[in-house]
Amino acid sequence: MTLHHPIKVIAVTGGKGGVGKTNLSVNLSIALAQLRRRVVLMDADLGLANVDVLLGLQAQHTIADVLDGSHSLRDVMINGPGGIKVVPASSGIQQMASLTPQEHAALIHAFSELSDQLDALIIDTAAGISDTVVSFVSAAQEVIVVVCDEPSSITDAYALIKLLNAEYDIFRFRVVANMTRSNQEGINLFSKLNTVCERFIDASLQYMGNIPFDENVRKAIQKRQPIIQFAPRSKAASAIKTLAQKVDDWPVQTLPRGHLEFFIERLLQTSNASGM
């Protein structure tokens, strides 16, 4: 039996809007591509697309066309900066924000056709803890929770972690503090979240570091460029490159967890082969 190379599937989430998830997703994807990984970035904010807007890309087709059967995922993928591929979401289509479980499953399965074309899939989730967010996060192997220095950020991140832990048996969460004024502020943010999780949830939180507040980020967004290309030596870009190296070093999950996951077929294949 031929085993395929493993694929890292990483959901970037945060529970609330405004914490910088999309910006981190985009730049982390490019930083991984700079490490010679083949990266696909999925905009999973299905009804309010923002990845293509952030990068100034023009999407002819979107995930909506995959779901209605008119196009394949390969058809809708567009070239992004730094060699990444982007799967764009729809914008202003209400029904896309409330897919049925069957539609979620179909979309997750559709990615199997790309399995020999990528090393990492980064999923930029929508804000909140909707069924759509939970569905995509639970189908990933790794969860990066982005927090910032706002009380609601910690509260919403905790609510998301609690839900994923209770309903989907997800026990490991990687935490990134964004837009911090100091390294210590990032550590303090993680400590707040970790303290409440240790009290009430059986989960492991791992601090992945902080992305400092950087005026260059705002300038890059205005120019519709990723900070990692706009100002590659900036504080924020340097921190994201450091994070990408950590992500690249994570071992890849090769065993299924027992529920719907991206590339589940190859996980099952690996699992069956290891048990032979």
Number of C-alpha atoms within 10 A of each C-alpha: 7 7 10 12 13 19 23 23 23 22 26 28 32 33 27 21 15 13 22 18 25 23 19 23 25 28 23 27 31 30 26 23 21 16 13 11 17 20 26 27 25 23 27 29 23 27 21 17 19 21 24 20 14 18 19 14 16 10 17 11 20 23 25 21 17 18 18 10 10 10 15 18 22 14 15 19 21 21 13 20 17 17 16 22 22 25 24 29 26 23 17 12 14 12 11 20 20 15 16 13 12 9 14 18 17 13 18 19 16 18 16 15 12 12 19 12 11 17 18 22 23 23 28 27 26 28 19 18 21 13 15 22 24 20 20 25 27 22 22 22 21 22 23 24 25 25 32 23 17 11 11 14 21 23 16 19 21 22 17 23 25 20 15 20 18 14 10 17 16 21 16 17 19 17 26 26 25 23 21 20 14 13 13 11 18 25 17 14 24 24 14 14 19 20 12 13 18 12 8 10 17 15 19 14 21 15 19 20 20 29 26 22 15 16 12 18 22 12 15 18 17 11 14 16 19 24 28 25 16 17 17 15 12 17 18 26 26 18 17 26 21 18 20 20 14 12 18 16 9 10 9 15 15 19 16 19 17 10 10 17 21 25 23 21 14 20 21 16 17 20 14 12 12 10 6 5
